[in-house]
Amino acid sequence: VLAGLGVLWSFWAEGSTGTATDFPTPGQVVEGFSDQFKTAPGDKAPIIVRHVLSSLFRTISGFAVACLLGVPLGLVMGWYAHVFYALNPLIQMLRPISAIAWIPISIMIFRRDDARSIFLIFIAAFFPMAVSTAAAVRSIPQDYIRAAQNFGLSGPRLFKKVVLPAAMPQVVTALRVSLGIAWIVVVAAEMVAVAEGLGWLIT
């Protein structure tokens, strides 16, 4: 299948006029990719390495902040009903807004390129993380809670021994999904709001 797609690609792109809107041939893609591993005068690393490291730093930073805030908030929302009913309307109102739509806000708030991208990645990863974590806690079967209470567990011990282990599989899934979203957003954000990174390099 891959070989067939490669042949189809070669025939489709062959005979182009050389303008910027023409689709490149596989050979041109390989040549362009190899050019990214050249080190520009005055730089300490190849072009692609510099931009990959820049995007990695922004993605990890935004994702880490989203984890530090989103997971604890989701646990609290899932465990305390009054917190859930107080915050859930606001979160559900903001959650559907695309992270890309926050680009003008990030440009107005932050002056540094890194801060803008980190903010956008945080926005993209925070909401699915908080919502999924809260849903994981709220979906724990009450039989687990009652059984633990019968054995004398309550308060922090009940939360540590029962709630966290029961919710953890869904929390880990939420982290994986949020990380994928963060990678999508960092490329799109770097096409507009910054002057370095994979998104900027693609443009």
C-alpha positions in Angstrom: 0.0 0.0 0.0 2.8 2.4 0.9 4.7 1.6 -2.3 1.5 2.2 -4.3 0.9 5.5 -2.7 4.5 6.5 -3.3 4.1 5.7 -7.1 0.8 7.6 -7.2 2.4 10.5 -5.5 5.3 10.6 -7.9 3.0 10.5 -11.0 0.7 13.1 -9.5 3.4 15.6 -8.7 5.5 15.0 -11.8 5.4 17.7 -14.5 4.8 20.6 -12.1 5.6 24.1 -13.2 7.8 24.9 -10.2 5.5 27.4 -8.6 4.9 27.6 -4.8 1.5 26.0 -5.1 2.7 22.8 -6.9 2.8 19.6 -4.9 6.4 18.4 -4.4 7.6 15.0 -5.6 9.0 12.5 -3.1 12.5 13.3 -4.2 12.0 17.0 -3.5 10.5 16.1 -0.1 13.6 14.0 0.8 15.9 16.8 -0.5 14.0 19.4 1.5 14.0 17.2 4.6 17.8 16.7 4.4 18.3 20.5 4.1 16.7 20.9 7.6 19.7 19.0 9.1 22.2 21.6 7.9 23.5 24.0 10.5 23.1 27.6 9.5 26.1 30.0 10.0 26.2 31.2 13.6 23.9 28.4 14.9 25.0 25.7 17.2 22.6 23.0 16.0 20.8 22.0 12.8 17.7 23.9 11.8 15.3 21.1 12.5 16.8 20.3 15.9 16.4 24.0 17.0 12.8 24.1 16.1 11.9 20.7 17.5 13.4 21.6 20.8 11.5 24.9 20.8 8.2 23.1 20.2 9.0 20.4 22.7 9.7 23.0 25.4 6.4 24.7 24.8 4.4 21.5 24.6 5.9 20.0 27.8 5.5 23.3 29.7 1.9 23.9 28.7 1.0 20.3 29.3 2.6 20.2 32.7 0.8 23.3 33.9 -2.5 21.8 32.6 -1.8 18.6 34.5 -0.9 20.5 37.7 -4.2 22.4 37.6 -6.6 20.3 35.6 -6.2 16.9 37.4 -6.5 18.3 41.0 -9.5 20.5 40.0 -11.2 17.5 38.3 -10.7 15.4 41.4 -12.2 18.1 43.6 -15.1 18.6 41.3 -15.8 14.9 41.1 -15.6 14.4 44.8 -17.5 17.5 46.1 -20.9 18.0 44.5 -21.2 21.7 45.5 -17.8 22.4 43.7 -19.0 20.5 40.6 -22.2 22.4 40.4 -20.5 25.7 41.0 -17.7 25.3 38.3 -19.1 22.9 35.8 -21.3 25.5 34.0 -18.3 27.8 33.5 -16.1 25.0 32.3 -18.7 23.6 29.9 -19.2 27.1 28.5 -15.4 27.6 27.8 -14.5 24.1 26.8 -16.0 24.1 23.3 -14.1 27.2 22.3 -11.2 26.1 20.1 -7.7 26.8 21.5 -6.9 28.5 18.2 -9.6 31.1 18.9 -7.6 32.1 22.0 -4.7 33.3 19.8 -5.7 37.0 19.7 -6.2 36.9 23.5 -2.7 35.3 24.0 -1.1 38.0 21.8 -2.7 40.8 23.8 -1.9 39.3 27.2 1.7 38.0 26.7 4.6 39.7 25.1 6.9 36.7 24.7 6.4 34.0 22.0 7.0 31.1 24.4 4.4 32.4 26.9 1.8 32.7 24.1 2.2 29.1 22.9 2.4 27.7 26.4 -0.9 29.5 27.3 -2.6 28.1 24.2 -1.4 24.6 24.9 -2.6 24.9 28.5 -6.0 26.0 27.4 -6.2 23.1 24.9 -5.2 20.4 27.5 -6.7 21.8 30.6 -10.4 21.5 29.8 -10.5 17.9 28.6 -8.3 16.9 31.5 -10.5 18.5 34.1 -13.7 17.3 32.6 -12.5 13.7 32.2 -11.0 13.5 35.7 -14.3 14.8 37.3 -16.3 12.3 35.2 -13.9 9.5 36.3 -14.5 10.3 40.0 -18.2 10.7 39.7 -18.6 7.4 37.8 -17.0 5.4 40.6 -19.6 2.7 41.7 -21.1 3.7 45.0 -20.6 0.0 46.1 -16.9 0.7 46.3 -17.5 3.8 48.5 -19.9 2.0 50.8 -17.6 -1.0 51.2 -14.7 1.2 52.2 -16.8 3.1 54.7 -17.9 -0.3 56.2 -14.2 -1.0 56.8 -13.9 2.4 58.6 -12.3 4.4 55.8 -13.4 8.1 55.5 -12.1 11.5 54.5 -8.5 11.6 53.0 -7.9 7.8 53.6 -11.1 6.9 51.6 -10.0 9.3 48.8 -6.4 7.9 48.7 -7.3 4.2 49.0 -10.5 4.0 46.9 -11.2 7.1 44.8 -7.7 7.7 43.3 -7.1 4.0 42.3 -10.6 3.7 40.8 -10.3 6.9 38.8 -6.7 6.5 37.7 -7.3 4.5 34.5 -9.6 7.2 33.1 -7.3 10.0 34.3 -4.4 8.4 32.4 -6.5 8.1 29.3 -7.4 11.8 29.7 -3.7 12.7 29.9 -2.9 10.8 26.7 -5.7 12.5 24.8 -4.8 15.9 26.1 -1.1 15.4 25.1 -2.2 14.6 21.5 -4.4 17.8 21.5 -1.4 19.8 22.8 0.8 18.6 19.9 -1.9 19.7 17.4 -2.3 23.1 19.0 1.4 23.9 19.3 1.9 23.5 15.5 -1.1 25.7 14.8 -0.1 28.3 17.4 3.4 28.6 16.1 2.1 29.4 12.7 0.6 32.6 13.9 1.8 33.7 17.3 5.6 33.0 17.4 8.7 33.2 15.2 10.3 29.8 16.0 9.2 26.2 16.3 7.7 23.5 14.0 4.6 25.5 13.1 6.7 28.5 12.1 9.1 26.2 10.2 6.2 24.7 8.2 4.9 28.1 7.3 
